[in-house]
Amino acid sequence: MSKLFTSPSKVDITSVMISNTMGKELEILDLVTEINVYESLYSPILKGSLQIVDAAGVLANLPITGQEVITIQYTRDDLLNEFTFHTTNVTNVENVNDYTVSYIINLVQEMFIRNSVSLVSRAYSGDIKTIAELICEDYLFEILDAEETAGNFKFVIPNWTPIRTLKWLTNRARTSDNVPFVLYNSLMGGLQMRSIKSLFEQPAVTELYPKLDPVEGGANDIMIGTEAYYSEAAKTAGLFYPLEIAPTAEIIQKGAYSSTTMVIDTMNKNKKRFNFDYEEQFNKIPHLGKHSVLSKGFTVDEKKINEYNTTTQKVYAHSGLSFGEAYNDYNGTTNDSVPFLQSFMESINNYRYRIGIPGRFDIEVGSIVDLQINKNKIPDANDPDEWVDKRRSGKHIVTVLRHQFQPQHSRYSITMDVARDTMDLDYD
C-alpha cells in the first residue's frame, strides 16, 4: 500500500484575527476568500493582501482605517504557525448586493511601520555586514541574516530611513572577488543579505516541468495524496509562460555587457576609471549557466558589444583618505561594486518565466529551481533528449514569489517569476 502524504497544496487557515488601536479584536476568517503574501528579491519588505466578502459590516463598524494588525494562523502537517501584518489601506471596494460589500485589505510587515517613524543619523565604522546588522536590530527590531562582506568602511548616515540606509549599504557590499549582494525578505527565511555567488551556487530545491504525463493510479490516489502523486504534483507547473526571452537590445543599453564607472577624488585631485567588459569578466563572476547569451559574433560597426564601454557611464565623487588609510569611504570602492551589480541586475533578465505550482514552503525568493523546458517539436521516441531545450533548461533563480491561500478550500499555491542570465548550450 502506498504511503499517505498531505497534498502539496493543502494548508488549513485556522484564524484571521483583526485588532484595532482600541484593543478590539474580531475573527474574520469566514469573510476571507483569499490571502496573498508577496516576496521580491529586490525588496526587504514583505507585502500582502486579504480579499474580503463582507456581509457583517466590518469595514464600517470596526472600522478599518489602515491602522489595524492582522494575525493569520495556519496548520500544515499538524504544525501550527502564524504571521502578522499591519493594514495600510482598503481598495477595490464594490457592492455585491444591498447587504454585502467586497474589498481588498492591503498589508505590510511591522518593519515597514517602524521604518516610517525612524531616521538614522550617526557615524558607523567596520564592515558592511556588521553595520547592516546593527541598523536592523536598533531601528527595525529585526534580525538580519547576512554573509561576510569585504572591506572596512567609515561613514556618517545623514538622517535616512533604516530601509534606505540598508539599500545604500547593499549597493556597495561585495565579496573579496567583487561579487555583489542583494537584500531581500521571505515569509519563511526572514530578512537576508546574500552574495550572488552563494545564491547561484546553492543546489536546486527541486526540478520543475511545464508538463508531465499523469501518474499511474486512479482518482483515489490523487484525492488522498499518495507518494507518487505527491512527488509529481510538487514538480508540475500548472501555470507556465515566458515573460522575457533574451531582450538583448534593452539590456545592452542598461549596462549588462559593458559600462564605464569613474570615481573622482576631490581631496587628492585625481580620478579612477573602470571599463567593465562582460566577456573579460565572464569567468571571474558567477553565472547560472555555462555560456553567455551574448554571441561573440554580434558586432556593431565590426566592434563587439562588450567593447562599447560608452553604453552607460556613471561618475561618483569622494574625499580620499578622509578617515585615514584603515577605512574606505562610501564611494571610494565604487569601481569594485557598481558595474558588477549593474551587470547582474540586467543580465538576469535574459530569460524570465512565470510559474504556478502547488504551495510549498521550501521555495522562496533567492531559491534555485531546475527548470526543464521542452522544445516546441514532436518528441522522437528514439532520441528523447533531443526534445529538451538544453539552452534554456537548467538552474533559474526565483526573483518574485506570491503565496496564495484560499481558506475556504484549504488550498495553498505559489506563483513565482524565475530568471536566468546564461545558457548551458553554446551557439552552434
C-alpha positions as CSV (number, residue, x, y, z in Angstrom):
1,M,0.0,0.0,0.0
2,S,1.3,3.5,-0.9
3,K,2.3,5.7,2.0
4,L,-0.1,8.6,2.5
5,F,1.0,12.2,2.2
6,T,-0.6,15.5,2.8
7,S,-1.5,17.0,-0.6
8,P,1.2,19.5,-1.6
9,S,-1.4,22.3,-1.9
10,K,-3.2,21.7,1.4
11,V,-2.9,24.3,4.1
12,D,-5.6,25.0,6.7
13,I,-6.1,28.6,7.7
14,T,-7.4,28.4,11.3
15,S,-7.7,32.0,12.2
16,V,-7.6,35.5,10.7
17,M,-7.8,38.0,13.6
18,I,-8.0,41.7,13.1
19,S,-7.3,44.1,16.1
20,N,-7.6,47.9,16.2
21,T,-5.8,50.5,18.3
22,M,-8.6,50.4,20.9
23,G,-7.9,46.8,21.7
24,K,-11.0,45.5,19.9
25,E,-10.4,42.1,18.2
26,L,-12.5,40.4,15.6
27,E,-12.3,37.0,14.0
28,I,-12.9,37.5,10.2
29,L,-11.8,34.1,8.8
30,D,-15.3,33.5,7.4
31,L,-15.1,36.7,5.4
32,V,-11.7,36.0,3.8
33,T,-11.8,34.4,0.4
34,E,-8.1,34.8,-0.4
35,I,-4.8,35.7,1.3
36,N,-1.7,36.8,-0.7
37,V,1.8,37.3,0.6
38,Y,4.4,38.8,-1.8
39,E,8.2,38.4,-1.8
40,S,10.8,40.1,-4.0
41,L,14.5,39.5,-4.5
42,Y,14.8,43.3,-4.8
43,S,12.9,44.4,-1.7
44,P,13.4,43.9,2.1
45,I,9.7,44.4,2.8
46,L,7.0,41.7,2.7
47,K,3.6,42.8,1.5
48,G,0.3,41.1,1.3
49,S,-3.5,41.4,0.8
50,L,-6.8,40.0,2.0
51,Q,-9.7,39.5,-0.3
52,I,-12.9,40.1,1.8
53,V,-16.5,39.5,1.1
54,D,-18.2,41.3,4.0
55,A,-21.9,41.0,4.9
56,A,-21.1,41.7,8.6
57,G,-20.3,45.4,8.3
58,V,-16.7,45.1,9.5
59,L,-15.4,47.8,7.1
60,A,-17.7,50.4,8.7
61,N,-18.2,49.1,12.2
62,L,-14.7,48.1,13.4
63,P,-13.8,50.4,11.5
64,I,-10.9,49.6,9.2
65,T,-8.7,52.7,8.8
66,G,-5.3,51.4,7.9
67,Q,-4.1,51.2,11.5
68,E,-5.0,47.6,12.4
69,V,-3.0,44.4,13.0
70,I,-3.8,41.2,11.2
71,T,-2.7,37.9,12.7
72,I,-3.1,34.8,10.5
73,Q,-2.8,31.3,11.9
74,Y,-2.4,28.2,9.8
75,T,-1.7,24.5,10.1
76,R,0.2,22.1,7.8
77,D,1.0,18.6,8.8
78,D,-0.5,19.3,12.2
79,L,2.0,22.1,12.9
80,L,0.5,25.5,14.0
81,N,2.2,28.6,12.7
82,E,1.3,32.3,12.4
83,F,2.4,35.5,10.7
84,T,1.4,39.1,11.5
85,F,0.9,42.1,9.2
86,H,-0.2,45.7,9.5
87,T,-3.0,47.1,7.4
88,T,-2.2,50.0,5.1
89,N,-5.4,50.8,3.2
90,V,-8.6,49.4,1.7
91,T,-9.0,49.2,-2.1
92,N,-11.3,47.8,-4.7
93,V,-14.5,48.4,-2.7
94,E,-17.5,47.0,-4.6
95,N,-21.1,46.5,-3.6
96,V,-22.1,42.9,-4.2
97,N,-25.7,43.4,-3.2
98,D,-27.6,45.6,-0.8
99,Y,-26.1,43.9,2.3
100,T,-22.7,42.7,1.1
101,V,-19.5,44.5,0.0
102,S,-16.3,43.1,-1.3
103,Y,-12.9,44.8,-0.8
104,I,-9.1,44.2,-0.5
105,I,-7.2,45.0,2.7
106,N,-3.6,45.7,1.8
107,L,-0.9,44.6,4.3
108,V,2.7,45.3,5.1
109,Q,5.2,44.0,7.7
110,E,5.6,45.8,11.0
111,M,9.1,46.6,9.9
112,F,7.6,49.0,7.3
113,I,5.8,50.9,10.0
114,R,9.0,51.2,12.1
115,N,10.8,52.4,9.1
116,S,8.3,55.1,8.6
117,V,8.9,56.6,12.0
118,S,12.7,56.2,12.2
119,L,15.7,58.1,10.9
120,V,19.4,57.0,11.1
121,S,21.8,59.9,11.9
122,R,25.1,58.6,13.2
123,A,28.6,57.5,12.3
124,Y,29.5,53.9,11.7
125,S,32.7,52.1,11.1
126,G,33.5,48.5,10.2
127,D,32.4,46.0,7.5
128,I,29.0,46.5,5.8
129,K,27.6,43.2,7.2
130,T,28.1,44.3,10.8
131,I,26.8,47.8,10.2
132,A,23.7,46.5,8.4
133,E,23.0,44.0,11.3
134,L,23.2,46.9,13.8
135,I,20.8,49.0,11.9
136,C,18.3,46.2,11.7
137,E,18.5,45.5,15.4
138,D,18.5,49.1,16.6
139,Y,15.8,50.6,14.3
140,L,13.7,47.8,12.9
141,F,13.9,45.2,15.7
142,E,14.7,42.6,13.1
143,I,17.5,40.0,12.8
144,L,19.4,40.3,9.5
145,D,20.9,37.0,8.2
146,A,23.9,38.4,6.3
147,E,27.0,36.9,4.8
148,E,30.5,38.3,5.3
149,T,31.4,41.3,3.2
150,A,34.8,42.6,2.1
151,G,36.2,46.0,3.1
152,N,36.4,48.2,6.1
153,F,34.3,51.4,5.9
154,K,33.6,54.6,7.8
155,F,30.9,57.0,7.1
156,V,28.0,59.1,8.5
157,I,24.4,58.3,7.7
158,P,22.7,61.6,7.1
159,N,19.1,61.3,8.5
160,W,18.0,58.5,6.2
161,T,15.3,55.9,7.0
162,P,16.6,52.5,8.0
163,I,15.5,50.8,4.8
164,R,17.1,53.5,2.6
165,T,20.3,53.0,4.6
166,L,20.2,49.2,4.2
167,K,19.7,49.5,0.4
168,W,22.5,52.1,0.3
169,L,24.8,49.7,2.1
170,T,23.8,46.7,0.0
171,N,24.7,48.6,-3.2
172,R,28.3,48.8,-2.0
173,A,28.5,45.4,-0.4
174,R,30.8,42.9,-2.2
175,T,32.8,39.8,-1.6
176,S,36.6,39.8,-1.8
177,D,36.3,38.9,-5.5
178,N,33.8,41.8,-6.3
179,V,30.6,39.7,-6.4
180,P,27.7,42.0,-5.4
181,F,25.0,41.4,-2.8
182,V,21.2,41.6,-2.7
183,L,18.9,42.4,0.2
184,Y,15.5,40.6,0.4
185,N,12.9,39.1,2.7
186,S,10.9,35.9,2.6
187,L,7.9,34.6,4.6
188,M,9.9,31.6,6.0
189,G,13.5,32.8,5.8
190,G,13.2,36.3,7.1
191,L,15.4,39.3,6.2
192,Q,18.6,38.2,4.3
193,M,21.6,39.8,2.6
194,R,23.3,37.3,0.3
195,S,26.0,37.4,-2.3
196,I,25.1,36.5,-5.9
197,K,27.8,33.8,-5.7
198,S,26.2,32.0,-2.8
199,L,22.7,32.2,-4.3
200,F,23.9,30.9,-7.7
201,E,26.0,28.1,-6.3
202,Q,23.4,26.7,-4.0
203,P,21.8,23.4,-5.1
204,A,18.4,23.5,-6.8
205,V,15.4,22.9,-4.4
206,T,13.5,21.0,-7.0
207,E,13.1,20.2,-10.7
208,L,10.1,21.8,-12.3
209,Y,8.4,20.7,-15.5
210,P,5.8,22.7,-17.5
211,K,4.0,19.4,-18.4
212,L,4.1,15.9,-17.1
213,D,2.2,12.7,-18.1
214,P,-0.3,11.6,-15.5
215,V,0.9,9.2,-12.8
216,E,-0.4,5.7,-12.8
217,G,-3.3,5.2,-10.4
218,G,-6.9,6.3,-10.1
219,A,-8.7,9.3,-8.8
220,N,-8.4,8.0,-5.2
221,D,-4.6,8.4,-5.4
222,I,-5.0,12.0,-6.5
223,M,-7.6,12.7,-3.8
224,I,-5.7,11.3,-0.8
225,G,-2.2,12.2,-2.0
226,T,-0.2,9.1,-2.4
227,E,3.6,9.2,-2.6
228,A,3.7,9.0,-6.4
229,Y,1.1,11.7,-6.8
230,Y,2.8,13.9,-4.2
231,S,6.2,13.7,-5.9
232,E,4.7,14.6,-9.4
233,A,2.3,17.3,-8.3
234,A,5.0,19.1,-6.4
235,K,7.1,19.3,-9.6
236,T,4.3,20.1,-12.1
237,A,4.0,23.7,-13.2
238,G,0.3,24.1,-13.9
239,L,1.0,27.7,-14.9
240,F,3.9,28.4,-17.2
241,Y,4.6,31.1,-19.7
242,P,7.6,33.2,-20.8
243,L,7.9,36.8,-19.6
244,E,11.1,37.7,-21.5
245,I,13.4,35.8,-23.9
246,A,16.8,37.5,-24.4
247,P,15.8,41.2,-24.6
248,T,19.3,41.9,-25.8
249,A,18.9,45.5,-27.2
250,E,17.2,46.6,-23.9
251,I,19.8,45.2,-21.5
252,I,22.7,46.4,-23.6
253,Q,21.5,50.0,-23.0
254,K,21.4,49.3,-19.3
255,G,25.0,48.2,-18.9
256,A,24.7,44.5,-18.7
257,Y,27.6,43.8,-21.0
258,S,29.7,47.0,-20.9
259,S,29.9,50.2,-18.9
260,T,32.2,52.9,-17.5
261,T,32.4,53.9,-13.9
262,M,34.6,56.9,-12.8
263,V,35.5,57.8,-9.2
264,I,36.7,61.4,-8.6
265,D,38.8,62.0,-5.5
266,T,38.1,65.7,-4.6
267,M,40.8,65.7,-1.9
268,N,43.7,64.3,-3.8
269,K,42.6,65.8,-7.2
270,N,42.6,62.5,-9.2
271,K,40.2,60.1,-10.8
272,K,40.0,56.3,-11.3
273,R,38.2,55.0,-14.4
274,F,37.0,51.4,-14.8
275,N,35.7,50.0,-18.0
276,F,33.5,46.9,-17.4
277,D,33.8,44.3,-20.1
278,Y,31.4,41.4,-19.7
279,E,33.4,39.0,-21.8
280,E,36.6,39.8,-20.0
281,Q,34.9,39.3,-16.6
282,F,32.8,36.3,-17.6
283,N,34.9,33.6,-15.9
284,K,35.5,35.7,-12.8
285,I,31.9,36.2,-11.8
286,P,29.2,33.6,-11.0
287,H,26.6,32.5,-13.5
288,L,23.6,30.1,-13.5
289,G,24.7,28.6,-16.8
290,K,27.9,27.9,-18.7
291,H,27.7,30.1,-21.8
292,S,27.0,33.8,-22.4
293,V,23.8,34.7,-24.2
294,L,25.8,37.5,-25.9
295,S,27.3,35.9,-29.1
296,K,30.9,36.7,-29.9
297,G,29.8,37.2,-33.4
298,F,27.3,40.0,-32.6
299,T,29.0,43.3,-33.6
300,V,28.1,46.9,-34.3
301,D,30.4,48.5,-36.9
302,E,32.7,45.5,-36.6
303,K,33.1,46.1,-32.9
304,K,31.9,43.6,-30.2
305,I,29.1,44.8,-27.9
306,N,31.2,44.3,-24.7
307,E,33.8,46.7,-26.1
308,Y,31.4,49.6,-26.2
309,N,32.0,50.9,-22.7
310,T,30.1,54.1,-23.5
311,T,26.7,52.3,-23.3
312,T,26.4,53.6,-19.7
313,Q,28.7,55.9,-17.8
314,K,28.5,56.8,-14.1
315,V,30.5,59.3,-12.1
316,Y,31.0,59.3,-8.3
317,A,32.9,61.7,-6.1
318,H,34.6,61.1,-2.7
319,S,37.3,62.5,-0.5
320,G,40.1,60.0,-0.4
321,L,41.6,59.1,3.0
322,S,39.0,61.2,4.8
323,F,39.2,58.6,7.6
324,G,42.8,57.5,7.2
325,E,44.2,54.6,5.4
326,A,42.5,52.0,7.5
327,Y,39.0,52.8,6.2
328,N,37.2,53.2,2.9
329,D,34.6,55.9,2.5
330,Y,31.3,55.1,0.7
331,N,32.2,55.9,-2.9
332,G,35.8,55.0,-2.7
333,T,35.2,51.4,-3.8
334,T,32.5,52.2,-6.4
335,N,34.5,50.7,-9.2
336,D,34.6,47.4,-7.4
337,S,30.8,47.1,-6.9
338,V,28.6,49.3,-9.0
339,P,29.4,47.9,-12.5
340,F,29.2,44.3,-11.3
341,L,25.8,44.8,-9.6
342,Q,24.5,46.6,-12.7
343,S,25.6,43.7,-14.9
344,F,23.9,41.2,-12.7
345,M,20.6,43.2,-12.3
346,E,20.3,43.4,-16.1
347,S,21.7,40.2,-17.4
348,I,19.5,38.1,-15.1
349,N,16.6,39.3,-17.3
350,N,17.8,37.3,-20.3
351,Y,15.3,34.5,-19.6
352,R,12.3,35.1,-17.3
353,Y,9.3,32.8,-16.8
354,R,6.2,32.9,-14.6
355,I,5.4,29.6,-13.0
356,G,2.5,28.4,-10.8
357,I,2.8,25.2,-8.7
358,P,1.2,23.7,-5.6
359,G,2.3,25.5,-2.5
360,R,5.5,24.5,-0.7
361,F,7.4,26.4,2.0
362,D,10.9,25.3,0.9
363,I,10.8,27.7,-2.1
364,E,11.4,31.4,-1.5
365,V,12.9,34.3,-3.4
366,G,16.6,33.6,-3.9
367,S,15.9,29.8,-4.2
368,I,17.3,27.9,-7.2
369,V,15.0,25.7,-9.2
370,D,16.0,23.4,-12.1
371,L,13.6,24.2,-14.8
372,Q,13.2,21.6,-17.6
373,I,11.8,23.2,-20.8
374,N,10.9,21.2,-23.9
375,K,11.3,22.3,-27.5
376,N,8.1,23.0,-29.4
377,K,8.5,20.0,-31.6
378,I,7.1,16.4,-31.7
379,P,9.2,14.2,-29.5
380,D,11.3,11.4,-31.0
381,A,10.9,8.2,-29.0
382,N,14.4,7.1,-30.3
383,D,16.1,10.3,-29.1
384,P,14.1,11.7,-26.1
385,D,17.0,14.1,-25.1
386,E,16.6,16.0,-28.3
387,W,13.2,17.1,-27.1
388,V,14.8,19.1,-24.2
389,D,15.8,22.7,-24.8
390,K,19.3,22.5,-23.4
391,R,19.9,26.2,-23.9
392,R,17.0,27.4,-21.8
393,S,16.7,24.5,-19.4
394,G,18.7,24.4,-16.1
395,K,19.2,26.5,-13.0
396,H,16.9,29.5,-12.5
397,I,16.7,31.9,-9.6
398,V,13.4,32.9,-8.0
399,T,13.1,36.7,-8.2
400,V,9.4,37.3,-7.3
401,L,7.0,35.0,-5.4
402,R,3.4,35.1,-4.3
403,H,2.0,32.8,-1.7
404,Q,-1.8,32.4,-2.3
405,F,-4.0,30.9,0.4
406,Q,-7.7,30.1,-0.2
407,P,-9.1,29.4,3.3
408,Q,-12.5,28.1,2.3
409,H,-10.9,25.3,0.2
410,S,-7.8,24.7,2.4
411,R,-5.8,25.4,-0.7
412,Y,-2.2,26.8,-1.0
413,S,-0.3,27.7,-4.2
414,I,2.6,29.8,-5.2
415,T,3.2,31.8,-8.3
416,M,6.8,32.9,-9.0
417,D,9.0,34.6,-11.5
418,V,12.2,32.7,-12.2
419,A,15.1,34.1,-14.2
420,R,18.4,33.1,-15.8
421,D,21.4,35.0,-17.1
422,T,23.2,32.4,-19.3
423,M,22.8,29.2,-21.3
424,D,24.0,25.6,-20.8
425,L,24.5,25.0,-24.5
426,D,26.6,27.4,-26.6
427,Y,25.7,28.6,-30.1
428,D,26.4,26.1,-32.9
